[in-house]
Amino acid sequence: MDMAEGGGGKGPEIIIESKGASIGEIRKRAMANPVNPHQSLPHRRVEGPEGEEWAPWLVKNREEVDNIKNETLQVEIHSLARRPDVMVSKEVLQGSYDTIEGLVNRNEISETEGHHWQGKILMRYIEELEKEGKASTWEGLLNALPVSLGGAAVHAADEFVERFPGAVARWIKSRGWEKEARGTPPGGEGGPPEKPPEEPPKEDGRLPDNFKDLRKIIIDDETSEETRKKAMEKRDEMWKNFSERDQDHKAFVKDITQTYLNILGDSTWDEVYDNVKNFGINAENLALSTTGFLKPEEEGMLRAAFAGEALRIRKIGFEKRFKKRPSMVAGSPEDILWLKMHGESEGEEGLKFLEKRVQREAFFQLGVEPHDFVKTSLSKKKFRPESEQGTKESADVLTAAAEAMRSAAESQSRMTMGEYQIDVKRYEGKVEELRAFVREKLDAIENSNRDTLDFGNTYIVRGLEVSLGAIEKIDKGIAREARARLAVHDCSELIKQADGWIFREEEKVGHGYAIGSAAAEAQRRGHQLNREIVETFLKRELLPGLDVPRAWDLLQQLNHFDVSEDKDGNTVFDNQEYMKWVDRVVPKDDKDLRNKEGKLKPRTNVNFFRETNPIIEEAVRNLLIEEIARSESVDGNTPEERRENAKKSLQLAEKLSRATLEDSVFNRGDTVGNDQVAEIFGLKKWREARRSKGRIRGPQVHEDEIRGFGTSWLRWTQEDKQTKKFKGRQRERLPFRVDTQMNVDNLDISQIEDNWQFYCSVIMTRYKLLSGLLLDRKPKIAEMDKTFMQEAVVYFNTADAPENLRIEKMGPMQLRGLWAVGVIDMALADKDLDIGRKSIGTVLAEFINTLTREELSPEVGTFLTEITMEDIKRRLNFNRRLAKLAGQKALSAAFDKATRG
């Protein structure tokens, strides 16, 4: 029985991609297309414990979602499980699949947990293909699946044997698999083969013929060394056969080898392990995308080869750690901390386990050793591989072999790149044709939702970039557009990979990109943001036919918050402009979203960026695109062409918003997902959310007084660095403030400096450190001397600089004074404060003296004025509380003495 036949009939035809569809229209279509009750996918919803509906194909109930420990994964599964069936498109499924794949690749979740959810998503994706008639055969399924999901489908073939027995049985037969290799199918050829055992095959004198089972034998501790040796030899022979099968395979291996060498040469210490491992996944997916290129018994081999090589590199790096820190001693607390920071929390035991894994799993024999993994040069002068064969071959011979291989691989790489390189000469005198061709390439890169070094993008990007000089001779504007769009796309994707983290090590979530390292990587690639790029996007004439400025302004409008407080002093984020758009798409008779009078029910803390209702988000997005399409700057011979250009304009505006961290301005309410930047921008709201859950939120004395601080990159560039005043405008109208709209008209592009990487790395770090100071409930007050103040003052000046550093001291938000209030209040409230032998009065006196009398520098003067300190003392009722605390300590000391006596 074919896949399409197994579903019990054709599924409901609900089209949600219609142009300008409102919520009412979408619902009417859904009602007009009832679901076939015999369809293989049960669309009946499951009631949760609170009356909530959950997608049965994904989860059973809310508890299953709540038990997910990783916050990003929990948000992703929650969003997908609550999404209406009509909104579960293939694009949505692939996006969720790729998000989970990213979590696995960054070691934020285990492969087992990731595969659990990815398998469910993949099965649902196949259901969608069945509806379209694209999955009647296994070959049809593989051709219809995206590359990443196709690779997963092959690796999970056993599951699909049970789900789609007919198609998979025919596919197995067409590949020439012997029945005894997988077991005779019960019920004849039409039934599914037996699933292979989960445990390694028992030693019966024979070794399996497929890589996966061989690998199980090799890594299993119960396997005898003799059998393991034979299995490893057979595995290595399989690799050799694959590498030398024919010219296509030889060229493929040369290509991936050169790319691997490039990865080593371009990676830093914290990147190289993940980069090599992920490259193996991409390489196997690429091989799987060519039917028959990777034999069924070879599946998993490419992925495992590079995973093993990544382990070997990791082992080498740990062995060389003392070169990076000569003063460090093996097994010392510093060494243990260093190992933990780089993902090895088990210390020496973990290193021994790593060594065992390398011995069994690393079989990709390249014969080179990277040196500390920091921009390694692959030239003969700087790169000498260590011999893998001892005295049999000299290092010079190996070096020459590596050089010859590199040269040959580079030649192959250039040939591959040539497929994408633009023949610019054919476009001489045809500017618009050239623009259309370049935009087609850029669209493919942008729509991939992958950065420019992704395996699927790298050659397209390289081919395009090496052609830019020739393109510029025909039309400078096209070359400028290409450079700008490549940069914004890369910055956007890298910032997305940072996943909202300013400090990753502090949060112990692995060693993927943080915002600063993402920006450094963009700069290393030559793709960092600068004034020219922003100008290209936000000046209409520089992107002909598009209107990114209009899209940018609409995003500002729909994501702007009016901030106020309710009667209890809680922060309220309101967005009247966005609700006007929502009012246009919600049917007048919608009882869920409207009251009896037909007005929308209040929805605070929601804007377009934070919209949780997918139907509303889809409908408002349609309106946005229609609005942009009406712009005179948007070209198109037909309404459809104008709509596509409007859609592209919105996509580019959203990429620029993410790359500049403007999205965190939009997200500063309760914050969606992990977003440390938004938590700082909206610190008061973040603390209120923690208060409602009974969680620690810093000194309560200033909890309601610090709304937040910091701002996005473009807003930050608009400041006059001396006075913090925007040129020609009043302070209350400063566009760099997070609570104002930063439309194109009030953005002075001439003020932008090429400092995006500095902002992401340095300014963001200062914001985060200042946040830590303000929220510290256990300040080490006895250690806060002049040196401490000299280091801390830059954090305050970055976020809240005073008008005059020497006289005024405190900026508009009074952060210096509020921090001092919090520190002193914590000291007065903590009778167990660790202050050594000094009395609490002495420690506080020394601290206050440091704040008000010790000159940090001749230009700055003291940290605070004595007048400000007197105000702080009055506010905290300082003298009375200090006397009471001192008395408590004296009584406690007397009691201890008496009981000891």
C-alpha positions in Angstrom: 0.0 0.0 0.0 1.4 3.4 -1.0 1.8 6.2 1.5 -0.9 8.2 -0.1 -3.3 5.2 0.1 -2.5 4.5 3.7 -4.1 7.8 4.9 -7.7 6.9 4.1 -8.3 9.5 1.5 -7.2 13.0 0.7 -6.8 15.5 3.5 -8.5 18.8 4.0 -7.5 21.5 1.5 -7.0 24.6 3.6 -5.1 27.3 1.9 -3.6 29.9 4.3 -1.2 31.6 1.9 -3.9 33.5 0.1 -3.1 37.2 -0.3 -4.6 39.5 2.3 -6.6 36.8 4.1 -8.3 38.0 7.3 -8.9 35.8 10.3 -12.6 35.5 9.3 -11.7 34.3 5.9 -9.3 31.7 7.2 -11.9 30.4 9.6 -14.5 30.2 6.9 -12.2 28.1 4.8 -11.5 25.8 7.7 -15.2 25.3 8.3 -15.8 24.6 4.6 -13.2 21.8 4.5 -14.1 19.3 7.2 -11.5 16.8 8.2 -11.9 13.2 7.1 -12.2 11.1 10.3 -10.4 8.2 8.7 -7.3 10.3 7.9 -4.1 8.8 9.3 -3.3 12.0 11.2 -5.9 12.4 14.0 -6.8 16.1 14.0 -9.1 15.8 17.0 -7.6 18.0 19.7 -6.6 16.7 23.2 -7.9 18.6 26.2 -5.3 19.6 28.6 -5.7 19.8 32.4 -6.8 23.4 32.2 -9.1 23.1 29.2 -6.3 24.0 26.8 -6.0 22.2 23.4 -2.8 20.5 22.5 -1.8 18.9 19.2 -2.0 15.1 19.7 0.5 14.3 17.0 3.1 16.2 19.1 2.2 16.1 22.9 -0.3 14.4 25.1 -0.9 17.3 27.6 0.6 20.4 29.1 2.6 18.4 31.7 4.6 16.9 28.9 5.6 20.4 27.7 6.2 21.7 31.2 8.7 18.8 31.9 11.0 20.0 29.1 14.0 21.5 30.9 15.6 23.6 28.1 13.7 26.9 27.9 14.2 27.4 24.2 13.0 23.9 23.4 10.0 24.3 25.7 8.9 27.5 24.0 9.3 25.9 20.6 7.3 22.8 21.4 4.7 24.9 23.3 4.2 27.2 20.3 4.0 24.2 17.8 1.6 22.2 20.1 -0.8 25.1 20.5 -0.7 26.2 16.8 -4.0 25.5 15.0 -3.8 22.6 12.5 -4.4 24.9 9.6 -1.3 26.8 10.5 1.0 23.8 10.7 2.6 24.3 7.3 5.8 22.6 6.0 7.7 25.8 6.5 6.6 26.0 10.2 7.6 22.3 10.7 11.0 22.8 9.1 11.7 25.9 11.1 10.9 24.0 14.4 13.0 21.0 13.2 16.0 23.3 12.4 15.6 25.1 15.8 15.9 21.8 17.6 18.8 20.7 15.4 20.6 23.9 16.5 20.1 23.1 20.1 21.5 19.6 19.6 24.5 21.0 17.7 25.2 23.5 20.4 25.0 20.7 23.1 22.1 22.5 24.8 20.0 19.3 24.6 21.0 15.7 24.1 20.7 14.0 20.8 18.2 11.6 22.3 15.9 14.4 23.4 16.3 16.3 20.1 15.6 13.2 18.0 12.5 12.4 20.0 10.9 15.7 19.0 12.4 15.8 15.5 11.0 12.4 14.7 7.5 13.6 15.5 7.9 16.7 13.5 9.3 14.7 10.6 6.3 12.3 10.7 3.9 15.2 10.5 5.9 16.7 7.6 5.5 13.5 5.7 1.7 13.6 6.4 1.7 17.0 4.7 3.6 15.5 1.7 1.0 12.7 1.6 -1.7 15.3 1.2 0.1 16.8 -1.8 0.7 13.4 -3.3 4.5 13.8 -3.1 5.2 10.8 -0.8 3.7 7.8 -2.7 7.2 6.3 -2.9 10.3 6.4 -0.8 12.2 8.1 -3.6 9.5 10.6 -3.9 9.6 11.3 -0.2 13.4 11.9 -0.2 13.1 14.2 -3.2 10.3 16.2 -1.6 12.0 16.5 1.8 14.4 19.4 2.5 18.0 18.2 2.8 18.2 18.4 6.6 14.9 16.4 7.0 15.9 14.0 4.3 19.0 13.1 6.2 17.0 12.5 9.3 14.5 10.3 7.3 17.2 8.0 6.2 18.7 7.8 9.7 15.3 7.0 11.1 14.4 4.4 8.4 13.4 1.8 10.9 10.5 4.0 12.2 9.2 4.5 8.7 9.3 0.8 8.0 6.4 0.4 10.4 4.7 3.7 9.4 4.9 3.2 5.6 5.6 -0.6 5.0 4.9 -0.8 1.3 7.0 2.1 0.1 10.0 1.3 2.3 9.9 -2.4 1.5 10.1 -1.5 -2.2 12.9 0.9 -1.6 14.9 -1.6 0.4 14.3 -4.2 -2.4 15.4 -1.7 -5.1 18.6 -1.0 -3.2 19.5 -4.7 -3.3 19.5 -5.3 0.5 19.6 -9.0 1.4 16.7 -10.2 3.5 19.0 -11.8 6.1 20.7 -8.4 6.6 17.6 -7.0 8.2 15.5 -10.0 8.8 12.8 -11.6 6.7 9.7 -9.4 6.6 6.8 -10.9 8.4 3.9 -11.6 6.0 6.1 -11.7 2.9 7.7 -9.0 0.9 4.9 -6.5 1.4 5.4 -6.4 5.2 8.0 -4.5 7.2 11.4 -6.0 7.9 12.2 -6.7 11.5 13.8 -3.8 13.3 17.4 -4.3 14.1 18.2 -4.9 17.8 19.0 -1.7 19.8 21.9 -3.4 21.5 25.1 -4.3 19.6 24.8 -7.6 17.7 26.2 -10.5 19.6 29.5 -11.9 18.5 28.8 -14.9 16.3 31.9 -14.8 14.2 30.4 -12.5 11.6 30.5 -8.8 11.4 27.6 -6.7 10.1 27.8 -5.2 6.7 26.4 -1.8 7.6 28.2 1.1 9.3 25.7 1.7 12.1 25.9 -1.8 13.5 29.7 -1.8 13.1 29.8 1.4 15.1 27.7 -0.1 17.9 30.2 -3.0 18.2 33.2 -0.7 18.2 32.0 1.7 20.9 30.4 -1.0 23.2 32.5 -1.7 26.3 31.4 -5.4 26.3 33.0 -6.0 22.9 36.3 -8.0 23.1 39.4 -6.1 21.9 39.9 -8.7 19.1 36.4 -8.2 17.7 36.7 -4.4 18.1 39.9 -4.4 16.1 38.3 -6.4 13.3 35.3 -4.2 13.3 37.4 -1.1 13.1 39.4 -2.6 10.2 36.1 -3.3 8.4 34.9 0.2 9.1 38.1 1.7 7.7 37.8 -0.4 4.6 34.2 0.9 4.1 35.6 4.5 4.3 38.3 3.7 1.8 35.8 2.1 -0.6 33.5 5.2 -0.3 36.4 7.6 -0.8 37.8 5.9 -3.9 34.7 4.4 -5.6 34.7 6.7 -8.6 35.8 10.1 -9.8 32.6 11.8 -8.3 33.4 10.3 -4.9 37.1 11.3 -5.1 36.1 14.8 -6.0 33.6 15.0 -3.2 36.1 13.8 -0.6 38.6 16.3 -1.8 36.0 19.1 -1.6 34.9 18.3 1.9 38.5 17.8 3.0 39.5 21.3 1.8 36.4 22.7 3.4 37.4 20.9 6.6 40.9 22.4 6.4 39.3 25.9 5.9 37.2 25.3 9.0 40.3 24.6 11.0 42.1 27.6 9.6 39.1 29.9 10.4 37.9 28.6 13.7 38.8 29.8 17.2 39.3 27.6 20.3 35.7 27.8 21.4 34.3 27.1 17.9 36.4 24.4 16.3 34.8 21.3 18.0 31.2 22.3 17.1 32.2 23.6 13.6 33.8 20.3 12.6 31.0 18.2 14.1 28.3 20.3 12.4 30.2 20.2 9.1 30.0 16.4 9.2 26.2 16.6 9.5 26.0 19.0 6.6 28.3 16.9 4.5 26.2 13.8 5.0 23.0 15.6 4.2 24.6 16.8 1.0 25.6 13.3 0.1 22.2 12.0 0.9 20.6 14.6 -1.4 22.1 12.7 -4.4 20.2 9.5 -4.9 22.5 6.5 -4.7 25.6 8.5 -3.8 25.7 7.1 -0.3 24.8 3.4 -0.1 22.3 2.3 2.5 25.0 0.4 4.5 27.2 3.6 4.5 24.6 5.8 6.1 25.9 7.6 9.1 29.5 7.2 8.1 30.3 10.8 7.0 28.6 12.2 10.1 30.5 9.8 12.4 33.8 10.5 10.6 33.8 14.2 11.3 32.2 13.7 14.8 35.2 11.4 15.6 37.6 14.0 14.1 35.9 16.7 16.3 36.6 14.5 19.4 40.2 14.1 18.4 40.6 17.8 18.0 39.0 18.3 21.4 41.4 15.9 23.0 44.4 17.6 21.4 43.1 21.0 22.6 42.8 19.8 26.2 46.3 18.4 26.1 47.6 21.7 24.9 45.8 23.8 27.5 48.9 24.4 29.5 50.5 26.2 26.5 47.6 28.7 26.7 48.1 29.1 30.5 51.7 28.1 31.5 51.0 28.9 35.2 48.2 26.4 35.4 48.8 23.1 37.1 47.0 19.9 36.2 44.2 19.1 38.7 44.4 22.5 40.3 41.2 24.5 41.0 42.1 26.8 38.1 42.5 23.8 35.8 39.2 22.3 36.9 37.5 25.6 36.3 39.1 26.0 32.9 37.9 22.5 31.9 34.4 23.3 33.1 34.4 26.5 31.1 35.2 24.5 28.0 32.6 21.9 28.5 34.5 19.2 30.5 33.0 19.1 34.0 34.2 15.6 34.9 37.9 16.7 35.1 40.5 13.9 34.7 37.8 11.2 34.5 36.2 13.1 31.7 39.5 13.4 29.8 40.1 9.6 30.2 36.6 8.9 28.8 37.3 11.4 25.9 40.6 9.5 25.1 38.7 6.2 25.0 36.1 7.7 22.6 38.8 9.0 20.3 40.6 5.7 20.1 37.3 4.0 19.0 35.5 6.7 17.0 38.2 8.9 15.3 38.8 7.2 11.9 39.0 10.2 9.5 42.7 10.1 8.8 43.8 13.5 7.5 47.3 13.4 9.0 47.3 17.0 10.2 47.2 18.5 13.7 45.8 22.0 14.2 47.8 24.3 16.5 45.6 25.7 19.2 42.8 26.1 16.6 43.2 29.9 16.2 43.4 30.8 12.5 45.8 28.0 11.6 47.8 28.7 8.4 47.8 25.7 6.1 51.0 26.9 4.3 54.2 24.8 4.4 56.0 27.5 6.4 53.5 27.6 9.3 51.9 24.2 9.1 53.7 21.0 9.7 51.5 17.9 10.3 52.7 15.4 12.8 53.4 12.0 11.4 50.7 9.3 12.0 53.2 6.5 11.1 56.2 7.3 13.3 59.5 6.6 11.7 58.1 5.2 8.4 57.6 8.6 6.9 59.3 11.9 7.7 57.4 15.0 8.7 58.6 16.7 5.5 57.1 14.0 3.3 53.8 14.4 5.1 54.0 18.1 4.8 54.5 17.9 1.1 51.6 15.4 0.8 49.3 17.7 2.7 50.4 20.6 0.5 49.7 18.6 -2.6 46.3 17.6 -1.3 45.5 21.2 -0.4 46.4 22.4 -3.8 44.3 19.7 -5.5 41.4 20.4 -3.2 41.7 24.1 -3.8 41.5 23.4 -7.6 38.4 21.3 -7.1 37.0 24.0 -4.8 37.5 26.6 -7.5 35.8 24.4 -10.0 32.8 24.0 -7.7 32.7 27.7 -7.0 32.8 28.3 -10.7 29.4 26.8 -11.0 28.1 29.8 -9.0 30.4 32.5 -10.2 28.7 35.1 -12.3 29.7 35.6 -15.9 29.5 39.3 -15.6 30.6 40.1 -19.2 27.3 38.7 -20.6 25.4 41.4 -18.7 27.3 44.4 -20.1 24.6 47.0 -21.1 22.0 44.9 -19.3 21.9 46.5 -15.9 18.4 45.4 -14.9 19.0 41.8 -16.0 22.2 41.8 -13.9 20.2 43.2 -10.9 17.6 40.5 -11.3 20.2 37.8 -11.5 22.1 39.0 -8.4 18.9 39.4 -6.5 17.9 35.9 -7.3 21.1 34.7 -5.7 20.6 36.9 -2.7 17.1 35.8 -2.2 18.2 32.1 -2.2 20.7 32.9 0.6 18.3 35.0 2.6 15.5 32.5 2.3 17.7 29.7 3.5 17.7 31.1 7.1 21.3 29.9 7.4 24.5 32.0 7.7 26.8 32.5 4.7 29.2 29.7 5.8 26.5 27.1 5.9 27.4 24.3 3.6 24.5 25.0 1.3 25.4 28.7 1.0 29.2 29.0 1.1 29.9 28.5 -2.6 27.0 30.7 -3.7 28.3 33.4 -1.4 32.0 33.0 -2.5 31.0 33.0 -6.2 29.0 36.1 -5.7 31.6 38.0 -3.6 34.5 37.3 -6.0 32.3 38.7 -8.8 31.5 41.9 -7.0 34.5 43.8 -8.5 33.4 43.0 -12.0 29.7 43.8 -11.1 30.8 47.2 -9.8 32.3 48.1 -13.2 28.8 47.7 -14.7 26.8 49.2 -11.9 28.1 50.2 -8.5 24.6 50.2 -7.0 24.1 46.5 -7.6 27.5 45.7 -6.0 26.7 47.9 -3.0 23.3 46.2 -2.6 24.9 42.7 -2.7 27.5 43.7 0.0 24.9 45.2 2.2 22.4 42.4 2.0 25.1 39.7 2.6 26.3 41.6 5.6 22.8 42.1 7.1 21.8 38.6 6.5 25.0 37.2 8.1 24.7 39.5 11.1 21.1 38.6 11.5 21.7 34.9 11.4 24.7 35.0 13.7 22.8 37.1 16.3 20.0 34.6 16.0 22.5 31.8 16.8 23.6 33.8 19.9 20.1 33.2 21.1 19.9 36.2 23.3 23.0 35.4 25.4 25.4 38.2 26.4 27.5 35.8 28.6 27.2 32.1 27.8 29.9 30.8 30.2 28.2 32.5 33.1 24.9 30.7 32.4 26.7 27.4 31.8 24.8 26.6 28.6 27.7 25.6 26.4 30.0 27.4 24.1 28.0 28.6 21.1 28.0 32.1 20.0 27.2 34.9 22.4 26.3 38.3 21.0 29.9 39.6 21.2 31.4 36.5 19.6 28.7 36.5 16.9 29.7 40.1 16.0 33.4 39.2 16.1 32.6 36.3 13.7 30.7 38.6 11.3 33.7 41.0 11.4 36.1 38.2 10.7 34.1 37.4 7.6 34.0 41.0 6.5 30.2 41.2 7.1 29.9 43.6 10.1 27.4 46.4 10.0 28.5 50.0 9.3 27.1 53.3 8.1 27.1 52.5 4.4 25.1 49.3 5.0 22.5 51.0 7.1 22.3 53.8 4.5 21.8 51.2 1.7 18.8 49.7 3.5 17.2 52.9 4.8 17.5 55.2 1.7 14.9 54.2 -0.8 16.8 55.1 -3.9 19.6 52.7 -3.0 17.4 49.6 -3.3 15.4 50.2 -6.4 12.0 48.6 -6.5 11.9 47.9 -2.8 10.9 50.1 0.2 12.7 48.9 3.3 12.4 52.3 5.0 8.6 52.0 4.9 8.8 48.5 6.3 11.1 49.7 9.0 8.8 52.5 10.0 5.8 50.1 10.2 7.7 47.7 12.4 8.5 50.6 14.7 4.9 51.6 14.8 3.5 48.1 15.4 6.1 47.3 18.0 6.1 50.5 20.0 5.0 50.4 23.6 3.3 53.1 25.6 4.7 52.5 29.1 2.6 53.3 32.2 1.8 51.9 35.7 -1.3 50.4 37.1 -2.8 51.2 40.5 -0.4 48.7 42.2 2.7 50.3 40.6 3.2 47.5 38.1 4.5 48.4 34.7 2.0 48.2 31.8 3.2 47.9 28.2 0.4 49.1 25.9 0.4 49.3 22.2 -2.6 51.2 20.8 -1.2 51.4 17.3 -0.8 47.7 17.0 -4.3 47.0 18.4 -5.7 49.2 15.6 -4.3 46.8 13.1 -5.6 43.8 15.1 -9.0 45.4 15.1 -9.0 45.3 11.3 -8.4 41.6 11.1 -10.5 40.2 13.9 -14.1 39.5 12.8 -16.7 41.8 14.5 -18.6 38.7 15.9 -15.5 37.1 17.4 -16.6 36.4 21.0 -13.2 35.2 22.1 -11.4 38.4 21.2 -14.2 41.0 21.5 -16.5 42.0 24.4 -20.3 42.3 24.2 -20.0 45.8 22.7 -17.9 44.4 19.9 -14.7 46.1 21.1 -11.4 44.2 21.4 -10.7 42.8 24.8 -7.7 44.5 26.4 -4.3 42.9 25.5 -1.3 44.5 27.3 2.3 43.6 26.8 1.6 42.5 23.3 2.9 43.9 20.0 3.6 42.5 16.5 6.9 41.0 17.6 5.5 39.4 20.7 2.2 38.2 19.1 1.4 34.7 20.4 -1.7 34.1 18.3 -0.5 32.7 15.0 -3.7 33.5 13.1 -3.6 37.1 14.2 0.1 37.3 13.4 -0.5 35.9 9.9 -3.4 38.3 9.2 -1.5 41.4 10.4 1.6 40.4 8.4 -0.7 40.2 5.3 -1.9 43.8 6.0 1.7 44.9 6.5 2.7 43.6 3.1 -0.3 45.2 1.5 0.5 48.5 3.1 4.1 48.4 1.9 3.0 47.3 -1.6 1.1 50.6 -1.9 4.3 52.6 -1.6 5.3 54.4 -4.8 8.8 53.1 -4.3 7.7 49.4 -4.7 7.9 48.3 -8.3 6.0 45.5 -10.2 4.1 45.1 -13.4 1.4 43.1 -11.6 -0.1 43.2 -8.1 1.6 39.9 -7.4 5.1 41.3 -8.3 4.4 44.4 -6.1 3.4 42.1 -3.3 6.6 40.0 -3.6 8.7 43.2 -3.6 6.8 44.4 -0.5 7.3 41.0 1.2 11.0 41.2 0.5 11.2 44.7 1.9 9.6 43.5 5.1 12.0 40.5 5.3 15.0 42.8 4.9 13.7 45.3 7.5 13.2 42.4 10.0 16.7 41.1 9.4 18.2 44.6 10.0 16.1 44.9 13.1 17.5 41.6 14.5 21.1 42.4 13.5 21.0 45.8 15.3 19.3 44.3 18.4 16.2 46.4 17.8 14.2 43.2 18.3 15.2 43.3 22.0 13.7 46.8 22.3 10.4 45.3 21.0 10.8 42.3 23.4 11.4 44.1 26.6 8.1 43.2 28.3 8.0 39.8 30.0 10.4 38.8 27.1 9.7 36.0 24.7 12.3 33.2 24.9 15.8 33.9 26.2 16.8 37.5 25.7 19.3 38.9 28.2 19.4 42.2 26.2 15.7 42.7 26.5 15.8 41.9 30.2 18.2 44.8 30.7 16.2 47.2 28.5 13.1 46.3 30.5 14.7 45.6 33.9 11.7 46.7 36.0 9.2 44.5 34.1 11.7 41.6 34.3 11.9 42.0 38.1 8.2 42.2 38.4 7.8 38.9 36.6 10.3 37.3 39.0 8.5 38.8 42.0 5.2 37.2 40.9 7.0 33.9 41.0 8.7 34.5 44.3 12.2 34.5 42.7 15.3 36.6 43.6 15.3 39.9 41.9 18.0 42.1 43.6 17.7 44.7 46.4 14.0 45.5 46.8 14.8 49.0 48.0 15.1 50.2 44.3 13.0 47.6 42.6 10.4 50.0 41.4 12.8 52.8 40.5 15.0 51.4 37.8 12.8 51.0 34.7 15.8 49.7 32.6 18.8 51.0 30.8 20.8 50.5 27.6 19.6 50.6 24.0 20.0 49.0 20.6 23.0 49.7 18.3 21.3 52.3 16.0 19.8 54.2 18.9 23.1 54.1 20.7 24.9 55.7 17.6 22.5 58.7 17.8 24.0 60.0 21.0 26.4 62.9 21.2 29.1 61.2 23.1 30.0 64.3 25.2 26.6 65.4 26.4 24.4 62.4 25.6 22.0 64.8 23.9 20.7 64.2 20.4 21.7 67.0 18.1 18.9 69.5 17.5 16.3 67.7 19.7 15.1 67.8 23.3 16.1 65.1 25.7 12.5 63.8 26.1 12.3 63.2 22.3 15.6 61.4 22.0 15.1 58.6 19.4 17.7 56.4 21.0 15.5 55.9 24.0 13.8 52.5 24.0 10.4 54.0 24.7 10.3 56.1 21.6 9.8 55.2 17.9 13.0 55.4 15.9 11.6 56.1 12.5 13.8 56.7 9.5 13.1 60.4 9.5 14.5 60.9 13.0 17.5 58.6 12.5 20.6 60.6 11.6 22.6 58.2 9.5 25.6 60.6 9.3 26.1 59.9 13.1 26.6 56.2 12.6 30.1 55.0 13.1 31.6 51.7 12.1 31.3 50.5 15.7 28.7 47.7 15.6 31.2 45.0 16.7 32.4 47.3 19.5 28.9 47.8 20.7 28.0 44.1 20.6 31.2 43.0 22.4 32.1 45.9 24.7 28.9 47.9 25.3 26.7 44.8 25.8 29.3 43.4 28.2 29.2 46.6 30.3 25.4 46.6 30.3 25.4 43.0 31.6 28.0 43.7 34.3 26.2 46.8 35.4 23.0 44.7 35.7 24.9 42.3 37.9 26.0 45.1 40.2 22.5 46.5 40.5 20.9 43.1 41.2 23.6 41.8 43.6 22.0 40.8 46.9 25.3 39.7 48.5 27.7 42.5 47.8 31.2 42.1 49.1 31.2 45.5 50.6 34.5 45.1 52.4 36.3 44.6 49.0 34.7 47.7 47.3 37.7 50.0 47.5 39.0 52.7 45.2 40.2 50.2 42.6 36.8 48.6 42.5 35.1 52.0 41.9 37.6 52.8 39.2 36.6 49.6 37.3 32.9 50.0 37.9 32.5 53.7 37.0 32.8 53.0 33.3 29.7 50.7 33.4 27.6 53.5 34.9 28.9 56.1 32.5 28.1 53.8 29.5 24.5 53.3 30.6 23.7 56.5 32.5 26.3 59.2 32.0 25.9 62.5 33.8 25.9 65.9 32.1 29.2 66.8 33.8 31.3 63.9 35.2 33.0 66.0 37.8 30.1 68.1 39.1 26.9 66.3 38.4 28.0 62.8 39.1 24.7 61.0 38.4 23.0 60.6 35.0 19.2 61.1 34.4 18.4 57.6 35.7 20.4 58.1 38.9 21.9 54.6 38.6 25.0 55.4 40.7 23.0 56.6 43.6 20.5 53.7 43.4 23.3 51.2 43.3 24.8 52.7 46.5 21.3 52.7 48.1 21.0 49.0 47.3 24.5 48.0 48.6 24.1 49.9 51.9 20.5 48.6 52.4 21.7 45.0 51.9 24.5 45.6 54.4 22.1 47.0 57.0 19.6 44.2 56.5 22.1 41.3 56.7 23.2 40.6 60.2 25.4 37.7 59.0 27.3 39.9 56.5 30.8 38.6 56.0 33.0 41.6 57.0 35.9 39.9 58.7 37.1 41.3 62.1 35.9 44.9 61.5 32.7 46.1 62.9 29.7 46.8 60.5 30.0 50.5 61.4 33.7 50.6 60.4 33.1 48.8 57.1 30.2 51.1 56.1 32.2 54.2 57.1 35.1 53.0 54.8 32.7 52.3 52.0 31.0 55.7 52.2 34.4 57.4 52.5 35.5 55.6 49.3 32.3 56.8 47.5 32.5 60.4 48.5 36.1 61.4 49.3 38.4 59.2 47.2 39.2 60.9 43.9 39.0 58.3 41.1 40.8 60.7 38.7 41.4 64.4 38.4 38.9 64.7 35.6 36.1 62.6 37.3 36.6 63.4 40.9 34.8 61.2 43.4 32.2 58.5 42.7 29.4 60.4 44.5 29.1 63.8 46.2 28.7 64.1 49.9 25.3 65.8 49.4 24.0 62.8 47.5 25.3 60.5 50.3 23.5 62.5 53.0 20.3 62.1 50.9 20.9 58.3 50.7 21.4 58.1 54.5 18.1 60.0 55.2 16.3 57.7 52.8 17.6 54.5 54.4 17.2 55.8 58.0 20.9 55.0 58.1 22.0 55.9 61.7 19.1 54.3 63.4 19.4 51.0 61.4 23.1 50.9 61.9 22.8 51.3 65.7 20.2 48.6 65.8 22.3 46.2 63.7 25.4 46.8 65.8 23.4 46.1 68.9 22.1 42.8 67.5 25.7 41.8 66.6 26.9 42.7 70.2 24.1 40.7 71.8 24.8 37.8 69.5 28.5 37.9 70.3 27.8 38.0 74.1 25.4 35.1 73.8 28.0 33.0 71.9 30.6 33.8 74.6 28.3 32.9 77.4 27.3 29.6 75.8 30.9 28.6 75.1 31.8 29.4 78.7 
